[in-house]
């Protein structure tokens, strides 16, 4: 591998920027990674660490045999992803999901990049695209891009930026939980079978909890925020509660697949789960409990949950405004800005939603940049793969008029062909069989694409 003479600038040290930096550096390309923290803080970050996880500590399902997110994990592992290797090295129990000790994971990413001889990390705010010198750059500054740079990016198109609200779930200290009322169990005993702490509610407790959520004191939005949409995949729990009394019972509080050993003959009306948040197992987060409740209301309401009456919170939930681009209109198939082709964009600001999707976008932006620097044209990953389906959605498939952030899912991929039964009848694959077939196809097609890239 030869070291390339031209440097690439990467703006933003989140998951997308860190992944892009790593992919470029291991391909022999010098990188200047610009991260504004701690020179300038954001509304959501707590530390100045690279690849800090702001919301949950979960990368969601790690099942590469029947889940599109798990397939994306595996595709990225096969491409030497720093985000995946650091997550694997700092995983904590989470059933069939991949969750991490957020501080150990972030520290691993940061140290790996700091130790690489081709990576220079500059702690400074980029306020103008002119600071990047006009060469190839990847903008991965995220949904919390500071106003000056955000205005510069917005100036590349004759339209307003889109925006949505994203919410953060609370984290509490394990030793403040009453284990006479809760128990360890994964839903349907997945993983080690003991990866979550479960808090059961009967019907009366559940209804009182819903009433409290709806009536609770909530964050007031500024005038310029009032028309901003929520992302459907990360709704605050009180917004879900307002949509109907049973909504939470079919969402993060569903009681299925769990048995209360304290009262095994009585089925809980609803169950709240807590997931380990650090390697020591001292912190747990309330799964799916993103919220815009004010801090005082959170403490009062969440302490009505059985087992959490004396809960001590390491961090309460919050809400912040995220912005993203109209990527189907602004970006080409290789994530280049159509009016400024020396700039590629990556991460949540492109309209992908989720940690791993953001990192995957950074990986793709770097891969296309590597090819461009080597004077090669490479095809996009097939849309039958998780990487390709995600890329296709944000650059071509989505309707620019109604574009919304999207997680990777099998619905972005072509469906399986009609199968023939032994007696010659047509049969559509359904359920897990359908997912397993699509997962296997994705990894096979990804392998073929990767083998044909011919990158040095």
PyMOL commands that set and color helices and strands:
alter all, ss='L'
color gray80, all
select helices_A, chain A and resi 15-26+68-78+82-89+102-115+129-132+147-154+174-176+187-189+203-215+223-225+232-234+237-242+248-250+295-302+327-330+348-350+355-373+386-397+410-412+431-451
alter helices_A, ss='H'
color red, helices_A
select strands_A, chain A and resi 8-11+31-35+58-61+91-92+97-100+119-123+137-139+162-173+182-184+196-201+229-230+270-276+283-291+313-315+318-324+336-337+340-345+419-420+426-427
alter strands_A, ss='S'
color yellow, strands_A
deselect
rebuild
show_as cartoon
